Amino acid sequence: MASSSKKLNTDMEGPEFHDFQQFSLAIYTSRGTKKGKTAKNEDSCGFISPTVSQVAMIVADGMGGHRMGDRASKMAVNAILGRSTQRRRPFKPAQMIEKVERAHQKIMDLKSDAGSTVVIAVVEGDGLWLYSIGDSLGILFSETGRIQYKTFEHSVTGFATESGLLEEKEAQVHEQSNEILNCLGFHDTRLEASMKLLYRSGETVLLCTDGLTEILTIDEISTLIAVGAFEESIESLVARCRELRGGAQKFDDLSFIACRKK
């Protein structure tokens, strides 16, 4: 497949799979219930593969409780991936900061209290670059499920877990679990960017919103997603999420993209 793209902001029953020459990719998004049954999915996600050796992916979470959160997340995806589905020029990782700044300005121009987290991955051959703003996470898992790299969660509980003050299970139910300290659309926005990371055969990159990490720990995600056949592991992850969410009265929108190098 020489060129492909997909953008989603919907409520999916199951994951969608895409097969490329060098990568296998899965995308999934599902609406939550915290804001009522008629509420929109405030998550947006998408990817584009302009060449056989490159995939650019993004997951965005519109700020829950803010006006036009779903619009903000869609704007982030469109500004960073581009609106054209016919794009064939490869992404240059060094230009991603400019694209993020463009997304930030577009949301600022709404002149509302809308905002969005973003986590972005650009894969090019054996290289991987990760960018994040907010509490949506990007994680690189080894073939055996070991965490090779993880973006920082810009939230009250994210700082607490990184510093060892809270366990992940405690953070999931903490009263400040939804307090974000950084997102697109506000004047004090700041971007976290990795250097080039080595991306080996069998390794899996996961981008996800906090709808996933509020119900599963990273170790649980690793056990489900990083080991075994790619499609089977993704199906198992989605099945487990649906099981956990089915037993809860309220839960957040949930989205992820996973990409495994062949």
Phi, psi and omega in degrees: 000111186283324181211132180206152177207158178203137174228134185227142172206079192209205178224101188265143175282327182208172182288157176247133185250143177226132183248128179240170182300320184249351186220154167245136187227143176229143180226139183207138174213143183213136182286143176270189182234005186298334185249018178101159185293336182265001182291155179277157171286117182273357174274148170222150179208161180184169177211163172212138178238091183286339177221168182292340184257000185227140171223132172247132186228149177214141171234131183228142181237109176298141186298117180297134180088350178264152177294141174060032178298321179294325179292320180297317181293322177295319180297322179298314180297314181294320182291326185273319179274336186093150183280332185285130175276357181260007181302130179235353177283134180292153174285146172252117183307326181294340180269357185295326179300319178297320179293321177295319178298322178295317178298316179301315182293321179298320178289321176301322182293344175294338181052046177228190176263023178288149177204170179204138167278160173214146166224132189232143173229135171242121179250129180220102180062240180263016180248147178222133175236134180239141180224139180210149173219117179103204186256008169285138190250150169238127184227135173254118179257141174287175180298334180264003177096002179286139179285118178270326181199144177217135175289163181272138179272112184275075180208169179301311181286334177297314177297322182293320180288321179297326182273355179088007180282334179228145168278159181301318180297324177291320181296326182297330183249008182291145182296340179255019185296338181261008181273106182269139182255000185197130175197163174295146174102359179233153190296333184263022180298139176222147186252134171261129181226138178272163165283180177295126178256145177283129184242107188260161176302134180091348180277153185236130173260131178238129170245132183209154171275172183288352174298334177277314184282351175278348179241342179228140173282165180296323176297321178293320177297316180301315181299323183278324193257331195265346185240139179097183180300140189300305184297321179295320181293321179292317177300321179294320179297313180295319179299319179293320178297317180295324178295313181292319180289331179293337180265005181245143179284326181227138177203160187274165170301147184224128179216147173205157168232133176236139182224124179245133178280135181282000000 
